[in-house]
Amino acid sequence: MRSRYSAYVTQNQQYLLQTWYPVTCPAEIQFNPEQRWLGLKVIATQAGQEGDTEGLARIAHR
């Protein structure tokens, strides 16, 4: 979660596409130059802890 957030902040399209679930991966990502990422706050998780290979997270955003 944190690495993908960082990739959005730095507009690292290559990393995002490499880590996207193949079935839903777009051909490219359109970044909005006016968008500002202010922080990442995970408010709940289901699995996704150390040692898990999958998990879900609910995040807060503004």
C-alpha positions as CSV (number, residue, x, y, z in Angstrom):
1,M,0.0,0.0,0.0
2,R,2.7,2.5,1.0
3,S,4.8,1.8,-2.1
4,R,1.9,2.3,-4.5
5,Y,0.9,5.5,-2.7
6,S,4.5,6.7,-3.1
7,A,4.4,5.8,-6.8
8,Y,1.3,7.9,-7.2
9,V,2.9,10.9,-5.4
10,T,6.0,10.6,-7.6
11,Q,3.9,9.8,-10.7
12,N,5.9,6.5,-11.2
13,Q,3.7,5.0,-13.9
14,Q,6.1,2.1,-14.6
15,Y,5.9,0.9,-11.0
16,L,2.2,1.2,-10.8
17,L,1.6,-0.7,-14.0
18,Q,4.0,-3.5,-12.9
19,T,2.2,-3.9,-9.5
20,W,-1.4,-3.6,-10.8
21,Y,-3.6,-6.7,-10.8
22,P,-3.4,-7.9,-14.5
23,V,-7.1,-8.2,-15.0
24,T,-7.9,-4.6,-14.2
25,C,-4.6,-3.0,-15.3
26,P,-5.0,0.0,-17.7
27,A,-2.8,0.6,-20.6
28,E,-1.5,3.8,-19.1
29,I,-2.2,6.1,-16.2
30,Q,-3.3,9.7,-16.6
31,F,-1.9,11.8,-13.8
32,N,-3.5,15.1,-12.9
33,P,-0.8,17.7,-12.4
34,E,-3.1,19.7,-10.1
35,Q,-3.7,16.8,-7.8
36,R,-1.8,16.9,-4.5
37,W,-1.3,13.9,-2.3
38,L,-1.4,14.9,1.4
39,G,-0.9,11.7,3.2
40,L,-2.0,8.1,3.6
41,K,-4.0,6.9,6.6
42,V,-4.9,3.2,6.8
43,I,-8.0,3.0,8.9
44,A,-8.7,-0.8,8.8
45,T,-7.2,-3.9,7.4
46,Q,-8.3,-7.4,6.7
47,A,-5.3,-9.8,6.4
48,G,-2.4,-8.0,4.8
49,Q,-0.2,-8.2,7.9
50,E,3.5,-9.3,7.9
51,G,3.7,-12.7,6.4
52,D,0.4,-12.5,4.5
53,T,0.5,-12.7,0.7
54,E,-2.9,-10.9,0.3
55,G,-4.9,-8.4,2.1
56,L,-7.4,-5.5,2.0
57,A,-7.1,-2.1,3.4
58,R,-9.6,0.7,3.9
59,I,-7.9,4.1,3.5
60,A,-9.0,7.6,4.4
61,H,-8.6,10.3,1.7
62,R,-9.6,13.9,1.3
